[in-house]
């Protein structure tokens, strides 16, 4: 397991001292140990630790202020996770690794954590079963998925990737696909049900996390990605040019955007049948939108169907790099309808 944070930069002694002060208490150590396993809410932590909500909240406040953990909202819930990119984590990381097993087993924390993750898995399976027919209809349109995924890996190349943001992550498959190449992977989606499934699927992969949100409102994720991925999401957007502009704002200078979607086709019935807003995309249109967003196309691939049924559609892959200078951000309102449609149509 690689370290949770960058070990190349010198560690400020003042940051290290504050981190040790915050972590140097048994309950807070238990919280850090649990959050190394997965993201948890206050209610989850109260249940595992056997402590009251006010007491647990006070401990969380100390850890947040020390930049050891971070929080984000998902509807009525606040979800906590380790602050993976924080220098403070480096100060306590070695100690956490050494005592991880003892921390989460001494008071039965590991057993109660397993109960919570098992419940998440049951809810995720129920959600999948309820929507299986719709997703099966969508997947029937794809050319060989294994071939598409291998082509994506080939296009991106084998060099290590710092931070990857999966825009419209669904069930987190793109995070899984690139897991062995990235230091930090974040998937965002507007569907809490899909995120519940993704968390179950990514259980135990500590470099990978998901959060509620959409790429029109990136918050602290803006300008943080070495690679952003839009996998099978663009066709649900009524204004794909605006979606690409929004996605470009996730990237660091020289960061790359990987877009995977259907090539241009004439299957108009998919607008009603599957909720598609666009009938695929031409290379010319995508390159124009990328250029307008301050990105330069570096590679493109097309995968055509190999069967003769006429049901499968060709898939295109575009890889672009963000230039140092970018056009001014658009003031256009988020494409909320498109973002919501993605949440209901993909894994």
C-alpha positions, 0 to 999 in steps of 0.5 A: 500500500503506497503512502496516503500523502506525498512523501517527497516534500519536507514536513513542517515540524509545526504541522507534525507537532499539531498532528500528534497532539490531535491524534494522541488520544485513544478515541481519536486514534480509533477514529483515524483507524476506522477512517483508514478503512472507509468513509463514515458518518457521525452516526456510523462512528457513534455506533461503532465507538459506543459513544454519544453524538456530542462526544464523537463530534468533539473528537471529529472537530479536533481532527478536522482542525488538525487537517487529519480528516475532512468532511463533505455533505451528502444530503442530510449526512456529513461524511468523514474521511482521511485528509489524504493530501494533507501534510498532517497525515504524513506525521501520523501515518507510520504510527497508524499503519503499525497499530491499525489492527490493534486499534480496530480490534481492541474494543470490537470496532472491526466487528461493528464496522463490518456490520455497517459495511454489510448493511451498505452492501445489502442496500446497494444490491437491492438498488441494483436489482430494482434498476437491473432492467434499465441498466441491461438495456443501456449496456446492450448498446456497448461494444465489448467493454473489456476492449474499451477499457483496455483502449482507455488504459493504452491511451492514457499510458502507463505512467503514474497518475497523481490525482484522478477525478471520475466525473459521474462515477456511477458505481466507481468502475473507472476508479477501479480500472486506474487504481494501480496507477493513481495516488488519489482517486475521487469519484463524484456523482449526483446519486446517493444510491449510486455512491452507496453502491460505489463505496461497497464496491471500493471497500478496502481500496484506501486510495479511492473515495467518492462524494456527492456532487457534480462537475459543474460544482467541483468545490475544493476539487477544482484545479486538482486533477492530473487526469479527469475522466468522463466515461459514458456521461457526455451523451446525457448532457443537453449542452456537451460544450458546457459540460466539457468546459466544466470538466476542464476546470477540474484539471491542473495545468497540463492535466488531461481529460479522457472522454469516452462515449458513443461515436455519432450514430442515427439511433434516434429511439435512444432519446426516449428509450434510454434518456440520451440527449445526443446521438453520439459525437463526431471527432470534429465537434469534440475537438472544437469543444475541447479547443474552446475550453483551453484544451488540446486534443492529443489522441483519439480512438474509435472502436467499432462493433464486431457483430452484425446485429446492428444493436451495438454502437461504435465507441470513441475515446478522446484524450486532451491536455489542458493548456496553461492559459484557459478561456474565462469560466462560463457563467452558464447555469449547471446542466442539472437535467443532464447530471440527474439523467446520468445518475439514473442511467449508468454504473 
